[in-house]
C-alpha cells in the first residue's frame, strides 16, 4: 500500500530520517548546547534501547507493573444504540495510572537510569503524563519535577494530588494562558539549565528530535497489541480506527500498528467552542507550517506568526501544534484528521459511561464522539477506538461545569 509514493512496508526505516525529519516536519531547532544534549539522548536511545537487556527489562515492567497487554472491549450496548456498526475500544484506561502515558514514561525513565541521570523533568496538561512520570520516577528512584499550568492545576486537582503523593515536585506555571503550551515553555527552560544531570521526558510526540521518534516507538506497543487482539477476537481487521490528537502520543502509537493495513485511520482534534481562532486547538485543520518548542510542524498562529491562544475542554489537547509525524501523515493523506467540539465530547463522555460502565477521559471522549458520528454514516462494519485514558481526573470538573446529564 502506498500513499504519495511512501511505502509503508519500509516506513519505519526511513521516518524519521537521521536528522529527525518526517518529510519537511520535525528536526531540532535548539541552541548548540542543547543540540549536544539531544545528541547524547539520541545515541543512548539507539544503543541502550535497542539492547536485549533493555528490551527484556521493559517487557517485564510492562507485564508485571503496568498490567499489559490492556484488553479490547466490544462496546455492544453503545453499538446497538447507534445501528449496525460495531464499536470496540482499546482499553488504555486500564494501563497502570489510568492512561497510555506510562508506556513512554517507563521507557524514558529506564533510559535515564541507564544514562546515569538523577532527575526527570516534564510538562503536563491533563496531568496524566505528570502522574505517569512521577510513577516512573518513584519506581526507579529518580527525582521528578513536573511543570503544569495554573489553569490545569485547578481543573485537574486529583492528578495534582497523585503527583505529590508519588513524590514529584509540581511547579505551577502562571505565564500567558497558564496551560499546556506555557508548561512546555517552562519545562524546556528548566532542561536547558539542568540537562547534565537530568533528562527531559516529553509528554507527547512533539519537541526536537529524538523525542517524537522515541515517544512514538514506546507507544507502538498500543498499536501492536490492538492489531493482534482485534484479529484474534474477530478474525479480521477493523474497517476504521480513531484516536484523539493533541500533541498526538496515543494516536501515533496506535496508528503505527495499522499504517500498512487496508484500514481507514482517523485522528480527532479538539474543535472546542468553534472555528474562531482562540476557541479551539485544531492545528492540523486550521494551522500552517511553523516552528515552536524546537520542531517544525503545523501550528496555529496569531497575527504576528507566533503560537496562537488555544482552548479545549480537554486539558491534554489544548496545544497549538501537533507532532511532526501527524503533520506528515496528514500531508500524505494516510490519516484523515477531523474535529469534535466540546459539546460532542461531553455527550460521548456520558454515553460511554451510561451504556458501557466506562468513564472515559475527556481527551478520549473526543475519539468516542467521532466513532459515534462515523458509525452513523457507515451503515455496517467495525470501528476500533483508542480509549487513551480514564475519566476519574475529569469527574469533578464535568459535574461542576455540565452537571449530571
C-alpha positions as CSV (number, residue, x, y, z in Angstrom):
1,X,0.0,0.0,0.0
2,X,1.4,3.4,-1.0
3,X,0.3,7.0,-0.4
4,X,2.1,9.7,-2.4
5,X,5.0,7.3,-3.1
6,X,5.6,6.4,0.5
7,X,6.0,2.6,1.0
8,X,4.6,1.7,4.5
9,X,6.4,-1.7,4.3
10,X,9.6,0.2,5.0
11,X,8.2,3.3,6.6
12,X,9.8,3.0,10.0
13,X,13.3,2.5,8.4
14,X,13.0,5.9,6.7
15,X,10.9,8.1,9.0
16,X,12.2,10.0,10.7
17,X,15.5,10.4,8.8
18,X,18.8,10.8,10.6
19,X,18.1,14.4,11.3
20,X,14.7,13.8,12.8
21,X,12.5,14.8,9.9
22,X,9.2,13.3,8.7
23,X,9.3,14.8,5.2
24,X,9.6,18.6,5.9
25,X,8.5,18.3,9.6
26,X,10.5,17.7,12.7
27,X,14.1,18.5,13.2
28,X,15.8,20.0,16.2
29,X,15.6,23.9,16.4
30,X,17.6,24.4,19.6
31,X,20.8,26.0,20.8
32,X,24.1,24.4,20.0
33,X,24.5,23.5,23.7
34,X,21.1,21.7,23.8
35,X,21.9,20.0,20.5
36,X,24.8,18.3,22.2
37,X,22.5,17.1,25.0
38,X,19.9,15.9,22.5
39,X,22.6,14.0,20.5
40,X,23.6,12.3,23.8
41,X,20.0,11.1,24.2
42,X,19.7,10.1,20.5
43,X,22.9,8.0,20.7
44,X,21.8,6.4,24.0
45,X,18.4,5.6,22.5
46,X,19.9,3.8,19.5
47,X,22.4,1.8,21.6
48,X,20.8,1.2,25.1
49,X,17.2,1.0,24.0
50,X,18.0,-1.5,21.2
51,X,19.9,-3.8,23.5
52,X,18.5,-7.1,24.6
53,X,18.8,-6.3,28.2
54,X,16.8,-3.0,28.0
55,X,14.1,-4.6,25.8
56,X,13.8,-7.5,28.2
57,X,13.5,-5.3,31.3
58,X,11.0,-3.0,29.6
59,X,8.9,-6.0,28.6
60,X,9.0,-7.3,32.2
61,X,7.9,-3.9,33.5
62,X,5.0,-3.7,31.1
63,X,3.7,-7.1,32.1
64,X,4.4,-7.2,35.8
65,X,4.0,-3.5,36.7
66,X,1.8,-1.8,34.1
67,X,-0.6,-4.7,33.5
68,X,0.0,-5.0,29.8
69,X,-1.4,-6.1,27.5
70,X,-4.5,-4.0,28.0
71,X,-7.7,-5.6,26.6
72,X,-10.1,-4.7,23.8
73,X,-13.7,-4.3,24.8
74,X,-16.7,-4.7,22.5
75,X,-19.0,-1.8,23.2
76,X,-22.1,-3.8,22.4
77,X,-24.8,-1.7,24.0
78,X,-23.4,1.6,22.5
79,X,-23.1,-0.1,19.1
80,X,-26.7,-1.4,19.3
81,X,-28.0,2.1,20.2
82,X,-26.4,3.6,17.1
83,X,-27.1,1.0,14.4
84,X,-25.3,-1.9,12.8
85,X,-21.7,-0.7,13.1
86,X,-19.8,-2.5,15.9
87,X,-17.6,-0.3,18.1
88,X,-14.6,-1.6,20.1
89,X,-12.3,0.1,22.5
90,X,-8.6,-0.5,23.1
91,X,-8.6,0.0,26.9
92,X,-5.6,2.1,27.7
93,X,-7.6,3.4,30.7
94,X,-6.7,0.0,32.3
95,X,-3.0,0.6,31.9
96,X,-1.4,1.4,35.3
97,X,-2.0,5.1,36.3
98,X,-5.1,5.1,34.0
99,X,-3.8,6.2,30.6
100,X,-1.4,5.4,27.8
101,X,1.2,7.8,29.2
102,X,3.1,5.3,31.3
103,X,4.1,3.4,28.1
104,X,6.6,6.0,27.2
105,X,7.4,7.3,30.7
106,X,8.7,3.9,31.9
107,X,10.8,3.7,28.8
108,X,12.2,7.2,29.2
109,X,12.9,6.8,32.9
110,X,14.6,3.4,32.3
111,X,16.7,5.2,29.7
112,X,17.5,7.9,32.2
113,X,18.6,5.2,34.7
114,X,20.9,3.6,32.1
115,X,22.4,7.0,31.3
116,X,23.1,7.7,34.9
117,X,20.8,10.7,35.2
118,X,19.4,11.7,38.7
119,X,16.3,13.6,37.7
120,X,13.5,13.6,35.2
121,X,11.7,16.8,34.1
122,X,8.4,17.0,32.2
123,X,5.4,19.2,31.4
124,X,1.8,18.1,31.8
125,X,-1.7,19.3,30.8
126,X,-4.4,16.9,31.9
127,X,-2.0,15.6,34.5
128,X,-1.8,12.0,33.1
129,X,1.7,12.4,31.8
130,X,2.7,14.0,35.1
131,X,1.3,11.2,37.1
132,X,2.9,8.6,34.8
133,X,6.3,10.2,35.1
134,X,6.0,10.6,38.8
135,X,5.2,6.9,39.0
136,X,8.2,6.0,36.8
137,X,10.4,8.2,38.9
138,X,9.2,6.6,42.1
139,X,9.8,3.1,40.6
140,X,13.4,3.9,39.6
141,X,14.3,6.2,42.5
142,X,14.7,9.4,40.5
143,X,13.9,13.0,41.4
144,X,11.0,14.4,39.4
145,X,9.9,18.0,38.5
146,X,6.6,18.4,36.8
147,X,5.6,21.8,35.2
148,X,1.9,22.4,35.0
149,X,-0.2,25.5,34.0
150,X,-2.2,27.2,36.8
151,X,-5.4,26.7,34.8
152,X,-4.8,23.0,34.5
153,X,-3.8,22.7,38.2
154,X,-7.3,24.0,39.1
155,X,-9.0,21.7,36.6
156,X,-7.1,18.6,37.4
157,X,-6.8,18.6,41.2
158,X,-7.0,14.8,41.6
159,X,-4.0,14.3,39.4
160,X,-2.0,17.1,41.1
161,X,-2.6,15.3,44.4
162,X,-1.5,12.0,42.9
163,X,1.8,13.5,41.6
164,X,2.5,15.0,45.0
165,X,1.8,11.7,46.8
166,X,4.2,9.9,44.4
167,X,6.9,12.4,45.5
168,X,7.0,14.7,42.4
169,X,7.7,18.4,42.7
170,X,4.7,20.1,40.9
171,X,5.8,23.5,39.7
172,X,2.9,25.9,38.9
173,X,3.3,27.9,35.7
174,X,1.4,31.3,35.6
175,X,2.7,32.9,32.5
176,X,0.5,33.6,29.4
177,X,-2.7,31.4,29.3
178,X,-1.1,29.2,32.0
179,X,-2.0,26.0,30.2
180,X,-0.1,23.3,28.3
181,X,2.0,25.4,25.9
182,X,3.3,27.5,28.8
183,X,4.1,24.4,30.8
184,X,6.2,23.1,27.9
185,X,8.0,26.5,27.7
186,X,8.9,26.3,31.4
187,X,10.0,22.7,31.3
188,X,12.3,23.3,28.3
189,X,13.8,26.3,30.1
190,X,14.5,24.1,33.1
191,X,16.0,21.4,30.9
192,X,18.3,24.0,29.3
193,X,19.7,24.7,32.8
194,X,19.9,21.2,34.1
195,X,20.5,18.9,31.2
196,X,23.8,17.5,32.5
197,X,22.0,15.8,35.5
198,X,18.6,15.1,34.1
199,X,16.6,14.0,31.1
200,X,13.5,15.8,29.7
201,X,10.8,13.2,29.4
202,X,8.5,15.0,27.0
203,X,4.8,14.0,27.2
204,X,3.9,13.7,23.5
205,X,5.3,13.1,20.0
206,X,6.4,16.8,19.9
207,X,9.6,18.7,20.6
208,X,13.0,18.4,19.0
209,X,14.4,15.1,17.7
210,X,14.7,12.5,19.1
211,X,11.5,13.0,21.3
212,X,8.8,12.5,18.6
213,X,10.5,9.3,17.5
214,X,11.2,7.9,21.0
215,X,7.7,8.6,22.3
216,X,6.1,7.0,19.1
217,X,8.3,3.9,19.4
218,X,7.5,3.4,23.1
219,X,3.8,3.9,22.4
220,X,3.9,1.5,19.4
221,X,3.0,-1.3,21.9
222,X,-0.6,0.0,21.8
223,X,-0.9,-0.4,18.0
224,X,0.9,-3.8,18.0
225,X,-1.3,-5.2,20.8
226,X,-4.5,-3.8,19.3
227,X,-3.9,-5.3,15.8
228,X,-3.1,-8.7,17.2
229,X,-6.1,-8.7,19.6
230,X,-8.6,-7.5,17.1
231,X,-7.6,-10.2,14.7
232,X,-7.8,-12.8,17.4
233,X,-11.2,-11.5,18.6
234,X,-12.9,-11.1,15.2
235,X,-10.8,-12.8,12.6
236,X,-10.4,-9.6,10.6
237,X,-9.1,-6.1,10.9
238,X,-11.3,-3.2,11.8
239,X,-12.7,-1.1,9.0
240,X,-11.6,2.1,10.8
241,X,-9.7,3.2,13.8
242,X,-9.9,6.5,15.6
243,X,-7.9,8.3,18.3
244,X,-7.7,11.8,19.8
245,X,-4.9,14.1,18.7
246,X,-3.4,17.0,20.7
247,X,0.3,16.6,20.5
248,X,-0.6,13.1,19.5
249,X,1.2,10.4,21.5
250,X,-1.6,8.0,22.0
251,X,-2.7,8.2,18.4
252,X,0.9,8.0,17.0
253,X,1.5,4.7,18.7
254,X,-2.0,3.4,17.9
255,X,-1.8,4.3,14.2
256,X,1.7,2.8,13.8
257,X,0.2,-0.7,14.2
258,X,-2.1,-0.2,11.2
259,X,-0.3,2.1,8.7
260,X,0.4,-0.7,6.2
261,X,-3.1,-2.2,6.5
262,X,-6.3,-1.6,4.5
263,X,-7.8,0.3,7.4
264,X,-9.1,3.8,7.5
265,X,-7.4,5.9,10.1
266,X,-8.9,9.0,11.8
267,X,-7.2,11.5,14.1
268,X,-9.6,13.7,16.1
269,X,-8.6,17.2,17.1
270,X,-10.5,19.5,19.6
271,X,-12.8,22.0,18.0
272,X,-13.6,23.4,21.4
273,X,-16.2,26.2,21.2
274,X,-15.9,26.7,17.4
275,X,-13.7,27.5,14.5
276,X,-12.7,31.0,15.6
277,X,-9.0,31.4,16.5
278,X,-8.7,31.0,20.2
279,X,-11.8,28.9,20.6
280,X,-10.2,25.6,19.6
281,X,-6.9,23.7,19.3
282,X,-7.3,22.0,15.9
283,X,-3.9,22.8,14.5
284,X,-3.9,20.4,11.5
285,X,-7.4,21.6,10.5
286,X,-6.7,25.3,10.7
287,X,-2.9,25.8,11.1
288,X,0.1,26.4,8.9
289,X,3.7,25.4,8.9
290,X,5.8,26.8,11.7
291,X,8.4,26.2,14.4
292,X,7.8,26.1,18.1
293,X,9.3,24.2,21.0
294,X,12.2,23.1,18.9
295,X,10.4,21.4,16.0
296,X,8.8,22.2,12.7
297,X,5.2,21.2,12.2
298,X,1.7,22.6,11.6
299,X,0.7,25.1,14.2
300,X,-1.9,27.7,15.0
301,X,-0.5,31.2,14.6
302,X,-1.6,34.7,15.7
303,X,-1.3,37.8,13.5
304,X,2.4,38.0,14.3
305,X,3.1,34.5,13.3
306,X,3.5,33.4,17.0
307,X,1.8,30.4,18.6
308,X,-1.9,31.4,18.9
309,X,-4.0,31.1,22.1
310,X,-5.8,27.8,22.1
311,X,-8.7,26.2,24.0
312,X,-10.3,22.8,24.7
313,X,-12.4,21.4,27.4
314,X,-9.7,18.6,27.5
315,X,-6.6,19.9,29.2
316,X,-4.4,17.3,27.4
317,X,-5.5,18.6,23.9
318,X,-5.1,22.4,24.2
319,X,-1.7,22.6,22.4
320,X,-1.2,25.0,19.4
321,X,0.7,22.5,17.3
322,X,0.8,18.8,16.5
323,X,3.5,16.2,16.4
324,X,5.6,16.3,13.1
325,X,4.7,12.8,12.2
326,X,1.0,13.7,12.3
327,X,1.6,16.7,10.0
328,X,3.4,14.3,7.6
329,X,0.7,11.6,7.7
330,X,-1.8,14.4,7.1
331,X,0.0,15.6,4.0
332,X,0.3,12.1,2.7
333,X,-3.4,11.5,3.1
334,X,-2.8,8.3,5.0
335,X,-4.6,9.6,8.1
336,X,-7.8,11.7,7.9
337,X,-7.9,14.4,10.6
338,X,-11.3,15.6,11.8
339,X,-12.6,17.7,14.7
340,X,-15.0,17.2,17.6
341,X,-16.5,20.0,19.6
342,X,-16.6,20.3,23.4
343,X,-20.3,19.5,23.5
344,X,-19.9,16.4,21.3
345,X,-17.1,15.2,23.6
346,X,-19.1,15.7,26.7
347,X,-22.2,13.9,25.2
348,X,-19.9,10.9,24.4
349,X,-18.4,11.1,27.9
350,X,-21.9,10.4,29.4
351,X,-22.9,8.0,26.6
352,X,-20.0,5.6,27.2
353,X,-20.4,5.9,31.0
354,X,-24.1,5.1,31.0
355,X,-24.1,2.4,28.3
356,X,-20.9,0.6,28.9
357,X,-19.8,1.4,32.5
358,X,-16.6,3.0,31.3
359,X,-15.9,6.6,32.4
360,X,-13.5,8.0,29.7
361,X,-11.1,10.9,29.9
362,X,-12.4,13.9,28.2
363,X,-9.5,13.6,25.7
364,X,-10.6,10.1,24.9
365,X,-14.2,11.2,24.7
366,X,-13.3,13.1,21.5
367,X,-12.4,9.8,19.8
368,X,-15.6,8.2,21.2
369,X,-17.7,11.0,19.8
370,X,-16.0,10.7,16.4
371,X,-16.6,7.0,16.3
372,X,-20.3,7.5,17.1
373,X,-20.6,10.1,14.3
374,X,-18.6,7.9,11.8
375,X,-20.7,4.8,12.7
376,X,-23.9,6.6,11.7
377,X,-22.5,7.2,8.2
378,X,-21.0,3.8,7.6
379,X,-24.1,1.5,7.8
380,X,-22.1,-1.6,8.7
381,X,-18.6,-2.6,9.7
382,X,-16.4,-2.1,12.7
383,X,-14.5,0.8,14.4
384,X,-11.7,0.4,16.9
385,X,-11.3,3.4,19.3
386,X,-8.2,4.1,21.3
387,X,-9.6,4.8,24.7
388,X,-6.5,6.6,25.8
389,X,-7.4,7.2,29.4
390,X,-10.0,7.0,32.2
391,X,-12.1,10.0,33.4
392,X,-11.5,9.9,37.2
393,X,-9.5,13.1,36.8
394,X,-12.3,14.9,35.0
395,X,-15.4,14.0,37.0
396,X,-15.4,17.0,39.4
397,X,-14.8,19.4,36.5
398,X,-17.5,17.8,34.3
399,X,-20.1,17.8,37.1
400,X,-19.3,21.4,38.1
401,X,-19.5,22.7,34.5
402,X,-22.1,20.5,32.9
403,X,-24.0,18.8,35.7
404,X,-25.3,15.3,35.5
405,X,-26.9,14.6,32.2
